[in-house]
Amino acid sequence: MTTKSKSKKLRAVGYCRTSGEGQRDNTSIPTQTESIEVTAKHNDFVFLRHYVDECKSGAKIAGRDAFQQLMRDAAAGKFDVVLVWKADRWGRSGFDILDSCNTLKRDFDVDVVDCTGAFDTRERSNTLMNFVEAGMAEVERIKIMERTQNGKIRKAKGGEPWCSTPPVGRAYNKNTGKWYVTEFGRIIKRLLERYVRGEAIKDLGKEYGLTNVRTRVSDWVRNSQLDADPYKAHIQCEELGIDELIPVPGLGPVVSSQLLAKAKNRFKHNKTFNRTDANHYPLSGFIFCADCGKALTGQTDTRKKSHYKPYSYYRHNKVTNTCSTKSMPRNQHEAAILDTLFGFLLDRPAFLEAIERSMPTGNQRKEMVAQQKQMAKALQRVNLEIKNLANAVAAGVDPAILIEKQEALLAEKESRTAALEAMEVELANLPDPLTTEIEAEMLRLKLEDEHTGKNWRKLKPAQIKQFLHSLFGDDPKREGTGIFVSKTTKGYAFTFRGRLALPTGSSSISAEALASPKMRKLIASFQDLKTARAKTRWLSLIIQSIEAGTAQNRVLKPVQSNLLWRTGFRTLPFEFELAVSAA
């Protein structure tokens, strides 16, 4: 530390700072510089220059470039005194004010003096006053924080913008006082709709002009509340103990919850299986070990030997003692699987049989009904016993004797009630066989129309993946669908378990509306039509006429209450098997 000469004039610099746009009125900085220069002249300092941080928060040193330069120049011995307009211009954190001033004094023999005379490190007798002034700056900082955070909460609750950056895909119209979905929000919606249908995110990013598209879209899907209605603003300030989610009135969704859920599942699946480098293995993410359920992943062995040809296969990452399959050659097995799946839609008997195998049988339905009745009787018995206990207490029996039994009965009642409710829901959701048959046929015809005449060997990897997703869902591992392989003495056996999604808003007709023999005959006649498209349109007309209450030629006039309308994606499960020899 250098020692200041009393005979030599001290060199002084000024430090000026404004906090934000509210102080940029062309008076704050000039006022500070003028006051600093007057103080320098009054103290007979040799004034050198000003260090100015405009629109910089004083809560922390980071980001204040001029302040950091001042500290470096102090270390180089370029001046002896720093003049500030007030202590709160030096900083807003009391600890930072004292710490930085102590560093300047102790290490570089530089004093800090404010123009009001309230803060001055030149004399030790000013220590208490300096602490008080630094504390006042800290208190004012906390008050500013409280006003800022409370203002954000008030605006969010009033449905107004609470921060400078609006939520992704939304904007606020100051003239109307309403939120709306921007054109960029509509682009996000179209992009996600195409992405969940199987299009590659990289290609979509190029088409819509988005850079770093995979990371950005993934972040929007996970963190931007695209389906929130209303959006919840996260107001957080750890120092003040504020951490609130405030619903913002009028700030609606960009996409539906259903679309966002499908996009999340697709991102989760693609993160593991559908990488760009995995496009050579179309079954990755869809093929699993039948014994342990773990995924099989594609791999190619490329040994650098002239006589050795590259060998591709699907391998088991974590083989257990119970697993029959460690790996599966890719060549003929992959082709057999894809041939089977693409032909599956064209083979109507096999298609309907696969769906029927995964549906509950009539005996299973009867067993569930019987179990439901037994559970209801058991619940009646428990209620009767509880009533008898209450009568016993009324008759004068000591309540203490019955407390333990009463608690056991109440616990049993709660358990049986929950079980009965779950059973009723499961029974109510059992698909009706006739309805399922009609819906399955319509869906098969739609898929047949899309894929007839297409050779999967000429399709792009993304198109094959799209087709597989249509059969096995967005995230097969989570949904328990896929292709399950096991090794046999003759080769490999494959079990296909899938879920075919019905389009949004598909009509589901009750069994009563379809029970008429005439209606069955009418529906069966569509087999005479030649093309899948004609059959699909014909079946759609039947359902539309049923919904309108006027079937063709007045063959049937169903009661309107017999019709059920279900929205959202519904699925038809299917299951079938394939055996491939080891030739």
C-alpha positions in Angstrom: 0.0 0.0 0.0 1.4 3.4 -0.9 1.4 6.4 1.4 -0.2 9.6 0.3 2.0 12.7 0.4 0.4 15.6 2.2 2.3 18.2 0.1 1.1 16.6 -3.2 -2.4 17.2 -4.5 -4.6 14.1 -4.6 -5.8 12.8 -7.8 -9.6 12.2 -8.0 -12.0 10.4 -10.3 -15.8 10.3 -10.3 -18.1 7.3 -10.4 -21.7 7.7 -11.7 -24.5 5.2 -12.1 -28.1 5.0 -13.1 -30.3 2.0 -12.3 -32.6 1.8 -15.3 -34.6 3.5 -18.1 -36.6 5.4 -15.5 -33.5 7.5 -14.6 -32.4 8.1 -18.2 -33.9 11.6 -18.4 -30.6 13.4 -19.4 -30.5 14.9 -15.9 -29.3 12.1 -13.6 -25.8 11.6 -15.0 -25.2 15.3 -15.7 -26.3 16.1 -12.1 -23.9 13.5 -10.7 -20.9 14.6 -12.8 -21.5 18.3 -12.0 -21.8 17.7 -8.3 -18.6 15.4 -8.3 -16.6 18.1 -10.1 -17.7 20.8 -7.7 -16.7 18.6 -4.8 -13.3 17.9 -6.4 -12.6 21.6 -6.8 -13.8 22.4 -3.3 -11.3 19.8 -1.8 -8.5 21.0 -4.1 -8.3 17.6 -5.9 -6.8 17.1 -9.3 -9.8 15.7 -11.2 -9.0 13.2 -13.9 -12.1 11.6 -15.3 -15.6 10.0 -14.8 -16.4 6.3 -14.8 -20.1 5.9 -15.9 -22.3 2.9 -15.6 -25.6 3.8 -17.2 -28.7 1.6 -16.7 -26.8 -0.8 -14.5 -28.2 -2.3 -11.2 -26.2 -1.6 -8.1 -27.3 -4.8 -6.4 -24.2 -6.6 -7.7 -20.8 -5.8 -9.2 -21.2 -8.2 -12.1 -22.1 -6.4 -15.4 -20.9 -3.0 -14.2 -18.1 -2.6 -16.7 -17.1 0.9 -15.7 -16.9 0.0 -12.0 -14.7 -3.0 -12.8 -12.4 -0.8 -14.9 -12.2 1.6 -12.0 -11.1 -1.2 -9.6 -8.4 -2.2 -12.1 -7.2 1.4 -12.5 -7.1 1.7 -8.7 -4.9 -1.4 -8.5 -2.6 0.3 -11.1 -2.3 3.4 -8.8 -3.8 5.8 -11.3 -5.8 7.9 -8.7 -6.1 8.5 -4.9 -9.8 9.3 -4.3 -13.1 8.2 -5.8 -15.9 10.7 -5.6 -19.6 9.6 -5.9 -22.8 11.6 -5.8 -24.3 9.5 -3.0 -23.3 6.2 -1.4 -26.2 4.4 -3.1 -24.7 5.3 -6.5 -21.6 3.3 -5.5 -23.8 0.3 -4.9 -27.1 -0.9 -3.5 -25.8 -3.9 -1.5 -24.6 -2.7 1.9 -22.1 -5.6 2.1 -20.7 -4.9 -1.4 -20.3 -1.1 -0.6 -18.3 -1.8 2.6 -16.3 -4.7 1.1 -15.3 -2.8 -2.1 -14.4 0.4 -0.1 -12.4 -1.7 2.3 -10.5 -3.3 -0.6 -9.7 0.1 -2.1 -8.5 1.5 1.2 -6.6 -1.6 2.5 -4.9 -2.7 -0.8 -4.6 0.4 -2.9 -4.8 3.3 -0.4 -7.8 4.8 -2.4 -10.6 6.5 -0.5 -14.2 6.8 -1.4 -16.0 10.0 -0.6 -19.6 11.1 -1.5 -20.6 14.6 -2.3 -23.0 15.0 0.6 -20.4 14.3 3.2 -22.3 11.3 4.6 -19.9 8.7 3.5 -16.1 9.2 3.8 -13.4 6.6 4.3 -10.5 9.0 4.8 -11.0 9.1 8.6 -11.5 6.2 10.9 -13.8 8.3 13.0 -16.3 8.0 10.1 -16.6 4.2 10.4 -20.0 4.2 12.1 -21.4 6.8 9.8 -20.2 4.8 6.8 -21.9 1.7 8.1 -25.2 3.6 8.6 -25.0 5.0 5.1 -24.3 1.6 3.6 -27.2 0.1 5.6 -29.5 2.8 4.3 -28.5 1.9 0.7 -29.3 -1.7 1.5 -32.7 -0.9 2.9 -33.6 1.2 -0.1 -32.5 -1.7 -2.4 -34.9 -4.1 -0.5 -37.7 -1.6 -0.8 -37.1 -1.3 -4.6 -37.1 -5.1 -4.9 -40.4 -5.3 -2.9 -42.0 -2.6 -5.1 -40.8 -4.4 -8.3 -42.0 -7.9 -7.3 -45.4 -6.6 -5.9 -45.8 -4.7 -9.2 -45.2 -7.9 -11.2 -47.7 -9.8 -9.0 -50.3 -7.1 -9.4 -49.9 -6.9 -13.2 -50.1 -10.7 -13.6 -53.3 -10.9 -11.5 -54.8 -8.1 -13.6 -54.0 -9.9 -16.8 -51.3 -7.5 -17.9 -47.7 -8.1 -19.0 -45.6 -8.5 -15.9 -42.1 -8.7 -17.6 -40.4 -7.4 -20.7 -40.5 -10.8 -22.5 -44.0 -12.3 -23.2 -44.6 -16.0 -23.0 -43.7 -18.0 -26.1 -46.2 -17.6 -28.9 -48.3 -14.9 -27.2 -48.4 -11.1 -27.2 -50.4 -8.4 -25.5 -52.4 -5.8 -27.4 -52.2 -2.5 -25.4 -55.1 -1.0 -27.4 -57.6 -3.8 -26.6 -56.0 -4.9 -23.4 -56.2 -8.6 -24.5 -53.7 -11.4 -25.1 -53.5 -13.1 -28.4 -51.6 -15.9 -30.1 -49.0 -14.6 -32.5 -48.1 -15.8 -35.9 -45.0 -17.4 -34.4 -47.4 -19.2 -32.0 -49.4 -20.6 -34.9 -46.1 -21.7 -36.5 -45.3 -23.7 -33.3 -48.7 -25.3 -33.4 -48.3 -26.4 -37.1 -44.8 -27.6 -36.4 -45.9 -29.8 -33.5 -48.9 -31.1 -35.4 -46.6 -32.3 -38.2 -43.9 -33.5 -35.7 -46.3 -35.8 -33.8 -47.4 -37.2 -37.2 -43.8 -38.4 -37.7 -42.1 -35.7 -39.7 -38.4 -35.0 -38.8 -37.9 -32.1 -36.5 -34.7 -31.1 -38.4 -36.6 -30.8 -41.7 -39.4 -28.8 -40.1 -36.8 -26.4 -38.6 -35.4 -25.7 -42.1 -38.9 -25.2 -43.5 -39.9 -22.8 -40.8 -36.6 -21.0 -40.6 -35.7 -22.0 -37.0 -32.1 -22.5 -35.9 -31.1 -24.9 -33.2 -34.7 -26.3 -33.7 -34.4 -29.5 -31.6 -33.2 -27.7 -28.4 -35.6 -24.8 -28.8 -38.7 -26.8 -29.5 -37.9 -29.3 -26.8 -37.6 -26.4 -24.3 -40.9 -24.9 -25.5 -42.7 -28.2 -25.1 -41.3 -28.8 -21.6 -41.2 -25.3 -20.0 -43.3 -22.7 -21.9 -46.8 -23.8 -20.8 -48.0 -23.9 -24.4 -51.3 -25.6 -23.3 -51.9 -23.5 -20.1 -55.3 -22.0 -19.8 -54.7 -19.7 -18.1 -50.9 -19.3 -18.2 -49.3 -19.1 -14.8 -46.6 -16.5 -14.3 -43.8 -17.6 -12.1 -42.8 -14.7 -9.8 -39.7 -15.6 -7.9 -37.3 -13.6 -5.6 -35.3 -15.8 -3.3 -34.0 -12.9 -1.3 -37.5 -11.8 -0.4 -38.9 -15.3 0.0 -41.3 -14.9 -3.0 -42.1 -17.9 -5.1 -45.6 -17.8 -6.6 -47.4 -19.1 -9.6 -50.0 -16.5 -10.6 -52.8 -17.4 -13.1 -52.9 -14.6 -15.7 -56.5 -14.0 -16.8 -57.1 -14.0 -20.5 -53.7 -15.6 -21.3 -54.8 -18.8 -23.1 -53.1 -21.7 -24.7 -51.1 -21.9 -28.0 -51.8 -25.7 -28.5 -54.1 -28.2 -27.0 -53.1 -30.3 -24.0 -53.6 -33.4 -26.1 -51.2 -32.2 -28.8 -48.6 -31.1 -26.2 -48.8 -34.5 -24.4 -48.2 -36.3 -27.7 -45.2 -34.0 -28.5 -43.7 -34.7 -25.1 -44.0 -38.4 -25.6 -42.5 -38.2 -29.0 -39.5 -36.1 -27.8 -38.9 -38.6 -25.0 -39.0 -41.5 -27.4 -36.8 -39.8 -30.0 -34.2 -38.7 -27.4 -33.3 -42.4 -27.0 -34.1 -44.1 -30.2 -34.8 -41.8 -33.1 -31.4 -40.1 -33.4 -30.1 -39.1 -36.8 -27.4 -41.7 -36.5 -30.0 -44.4 -35.8 -32.0 -43.9 -39.0 -30.3 -47.0 -40.4 -32.1 -49.0 -37.8 -35.9 -48.3 -38.3 -37.0 -50.8 -35.6 -34.9 -49.0 -32.8 -37.3 -47.9 -30.2 -40.0 -50.4 -31.3 -38.3 -53.7 -30.7 -37.9 -55.2 -27.2 -36.8 -58.4 -25.5 -39.9 -60.6 -24.8 -38.3 -61.9 -21.5 -37.3 -58.7 -19.7 -38.9 -55.9 -21.7 -35.6 -54.1 -22.4 -35.1 -52.4 -25.7 -32.9 -53.8 -28.5 -30.8 -51.2 -30.3 -29.3 -51.3 -33.7 -25.5 -51.7 -34.2 -23.1 -52.5 -37.0 -19.8 -54.4 -36.5 -17.3 -53.0 -39.0 -14.0 -54.9 -38.4 -11.2 -53.7 -40.7 -10.5 -57.0 -42.4 -10.6 -57.5 -46.2 -12.5 -60.8 -45.9 -15.1 -59.5 -43.4 -18.3 -57.8 -44.4 -20.1 -55.3 -42.1 -22.6 -57.1 -39.9 -25.7 -55.3 -38.7 -27.9 -56.5 -35.8 -30.2 -55.5 -33.0 -28.5 -56.2 -29.7 -29.5 -56.5 -26.0 -27.7 -53.9 -23.9 -28.4 -55.6 -20.5 -28.9 -59.3 -20.8 -30.2 -61.2 -17.8 -30.1 -64.9 -17.0 -33.7 -65.2 -18.1 -33.3 -63.6 -21.5 -33.3 -65.9 -24.5 -32.2 -63.2 -26.9 -28.8 -61.6 -26.8 -28.9 -60.2 -30.3 -30.9 -60.6 -33.5 -29.4 -60.4 -37.1 -30.9 -57.5 -38.9 -31.0 -58.6 -42.5 -33.9 -61.1 -43.1 -35.6 -60.5 -39.8 -36.0 -56.7 -40.2 -37.4 -57.2 -43.7 -39.8 -60.0 -42.5 -41.1 -57.7 -39.7 -41.7 -54.7 -41.9 -43.3 -56.8 -44.7 -45.6 -58.3 -42.1 -46.6 -54.9 -40.7 -47.2 -53.2 -44.0 -49.2 -56.3 -45.2 -51.0 -56.4 -41.9 -53.3 -53.6 -42.9 -54.2 -55.3 -46.2 -55.1 -58.6 -44.6 -58.6 -57.9 -43.2 -59.1 -61.2 -41.3 -55.7 -61.1 -39.7 -56.3 -57.4 -38.7 -59.6 -58.0 -37.0 -58.3 -61.2 -35.4 -55.4 -59.3 -33.9 -57.7 -56.7 -32.4 -60.1 -59.4 -31.1 -57.2 -61.2 -29.4 -56.5 -58.1 -27.2 -60.1 -57.5 -26.4 -61.8 -58.9 -23.3 -63.9 -62.0 -23.9 -67.5 -62.4 -23.0 -66.5 -64.7 -20.1 -64.1 -62.0 -18.8 -66.9 -59.4 -18.9 -69.2 -61.8 -17.0 -66.5 -62.4 -14.4 -66.0 -58.7 -13.8 -69.8 -58.2 -13.4 -69.9 -61.1 -10.9 -67.0 -59.6 -9.0 -68.7 -56.2 -9.0 -71.8 -57.7 -7.4 -69.8 -59.5 -4.8 -68.0 -56.4 -3.9 -71.3 -54.4 -3.6 -72.7 -57.1 -1.2 -69.6 -57.0 0.9 -69.9 -53.2 1.2 -73.6 -53.6 2.2 -72.5 -56.0 5.0 -69.9 -53.6 6.3 -72.5 -50.7 6.3 -74.9 -53.0 8.3 -72.3 -53.8 10.9 -71.4 -50.1 11.3 -75.1 -49.4 11.8 -75.4 -52.2 14.4 -72.5 -50.7 16.3 -74.3 -47.3 16.4 -77.4 -49.0 17.7 -75.4 -50.8 20.4 -74.0 -47.5 21.6 -77.5 -46.0 21.7 -78.6 -48.9 23.8 -76.0 -48.2 26.5 -73.0 -50.3 25.5 -69.7 -48.8 26.6 -68.3 -47.0 23.5 -64.7 -47.8 24.5 -65.4 -51.5 23.9 -66.5 -50.8 20.3 -63.9 -48.3 19.3 -61.4 -50.8 17.9 -64.0 -52.7 16.0 -65.5 -49.5 14.6 -62.1 -48.3 13.3 -61.5 -51.6 11.6 -65.0 -51.5 9.9 -64.5 -47.9 8.8 -61.1 -48.8 7.2 -62.7 -51.8 5.5 -65.5 -49.6 4.2 -63.1 -47.1 2.7 -61.1 -49.9 1.0 -64.1 -51.7 -0.4 -65.7 -48.4 -1.6 -62.5 -47.4 -3.5 -62.2 -50.9 -5.0 -65.9 -50.9 -6.1 -65.5 -47.5 -7.8 -62.4 -48.6 -9.6 -64.2 -51.7 -10.8 -67.2 -49.8 -12.0 -65.0 -47.4 -14.0 -63.1 -50.4 -15.5 -66.4 -52.1 -16.4 -67.8 -49.0 -17.9 -64.7 -48.5 -20.1 -64.8 -52.0 -21.5 -65.2 -51.6 -25.3 -68.3 -52.9 -26.9 -67.4 -55.7 -29.4 -69.7 -54.5 -32.2 -68.8 -50.9 -31.9 -65.1 -51.9 -31.8 -65.5 -54.0 -35.0 -67.0 -51.0 -36.9 -64.4 -48.5 -35.7 -61.6 -51.0 -36.4 -62.9 -51.5 -39.9 -63.1 -47.8 -40.6 -59.6 -47.3 -39.3 -58.2 -50.2 -41.3 -59.7 -48.8 -44.5 -58.2 -45.4 -43.8 -54.7 -46.9 -43.2 -55.1 -49.2 -46.2 -55.9 -46.3 -48.4 -52.8 -44.5 -47.2 -50.4 -47.4 -47.6 -51.7 -49.5 -50.4 -49.2 -49.8 -53.3 -46.3 -48.3 -51.3 -43.0 -50.2 -51.0 -41.5 -49.6 -47.6 -38.1 -50.2 -49.0 -38.4 -47.0 -51.1 -39.6 -44.9 -48.1 -37.4 -42.6 -46.2 -36.4 -43.6 -42.6 -38.6 -40.9 -41.2 -41.6 -42.2 -43.2 -41.1 -45.7 -41.8 -40.8 -44.3 -38.3 -44.0 -42.4 -38.9 -45.8 -45.6 -39.9 -44.5 -47.5 -36.9 -45.6 -44.7 -34.6 -49.1 -45.0 -36.1 -49.2 -48.7 -35.0 -47.3 -48.6 -31.7 -47.9 -45.0 -30.3 -45.7 -42.1 -29.5 -43.7 -43.8 -26.7 -43.9 -47.6 -27.0 -41.6 -48.3 -24.0 -43.9 -46.3 -21.7 -47.1 -47.6 -23.3 -46.1 -51.3 -23.3 -46.5 -51.6 -27.0 -44.0 -52.7 -29.7 -42.4 -55.8 -31.2 -41.3 -58.4 -28.6 -38.7 -60.9 -29.8 -37.7 -64.2 -28.3 -35.3 -66.9 -29.6 -36.7 -70.3 -30.3 -35.1 -73.6 -31.4 -36.1 -72.9 -35.0 -35.3 -69.2 -35.1 -37.0 -66.2 -33.7 -40.6 -65.5 -32.6 -42.1 -62.0 -32.6 -45.2 -60.8 -30.8 -46.7 -57.5 -32.0 -48.7 -55.4 -29.5 -50.0 -52.1 -30.7 -52.6 -49.4 -30.3 -54.2 -47.9 -33.3 -55.3 -44.3 -32.6 -58.8 -43.3 -33.8 -58.9 -39.7 -35.2 -60.1 -36.9 -32.9 -63.9 -36.6 -32.8 -64.5 -40.1 -34.1 -68.0 -41.3 -33.6 -68.7 -44.3 -31.3 -72.1 -45.9 -31.7 -73.7 -47.8 -28.9 -74.6 -51.4 -29.3 -78.4 -50.7 -29.2 -78.1 -48.5 -32.3 -76.3 -51.3 -34.2 -78.3 -54.3 -33.0 -80.9 -54.3 -35.7 -80.5 -57.2 -38.3 -81.3 -54.7 -41.0 -78.6 -52.4 -39.8 -76.1 -55.3 -39.7 -77.0 -56.2 -43.3 -76.6 -52.6 -44.4 -73.2 -52.3 -42.8 -72.1 -55.7 -44.2 -72.9 -54.6 -47.8 -69.9 -52.3 -48.0 -67.8 -55.4 -48.8 -69.2 -55.2 -52.4 -67.4 -51.9 -52.9 -64.1 -52.0 -54.9 -61.8 -49.5 -53.3 -60.8 -48.8 -49.7 -61.6 -45.1 -50.2 -65.1 -45.9 -51.4 -65.6 -48.2 -48.4 -64.4 -45.6 -46.0 -66.7 -42.9 -47.4 -69.7 -45.4 -47.4 -69.2 -46.3 -43.7 -68.9 -42.6 -42.8 -72.2 -41.9 -44.5 -73.8 -44.6 -42.5 -72.6 -43.2 -39.3 -73.5 -39.7 -40.3 -77.0 -40.8 -41.2 -77.3 -42.6 -37.8 -76.3 -39.5 -36.0 -78.8 -37.4 -38.0 -81.5 -40.0 -37.0 -82.2 -40.9 -40.6 -80.5 -44.1 -41.9 -80.5 -44.7 -45.6 -83.9 -45.6 -47.0 -85.3 -45.3 -43.5 -84.0 -48.8 -42.7 -83.5 -47.8 -39.1 -84.5 -44.8 -37.0 -82.4 -45.0 -33.8 -83.2 -43.0 -30.7 -80.8 -40.1 -30.3 -79.9 -41.2 -26.7 -78.4 -44.4 -28.2 -75.5 -42.4 -29.7 -72.4 -41.5 -27.9 -69.9 -38.8 -29.0 -66.4 -39.2 -27.7 -63.7 -36.6 -28.4 -59.9 -37.0 -28.2 -57.6 -39.8 -29.3 -59.0 -43.2 -28.6 -57.1 -46.4 -29.3 -57.9 -49.9 -30.6 -55.4 -52.5 -29.2 -54.2 -55.3 -31.3 -51.9 -58.3 -30.9 -50.5 -61.0 -33.3 -47.5 -63.2 -33.7 -44.8 -64.0 -36.3 -42.2 -66.8 -36.5 -39.0 -66.5 -38.6 -36.7 -69.4 -39.1 -33.0 -69.1 -38.6 -32.1 -69.8 -42.2 
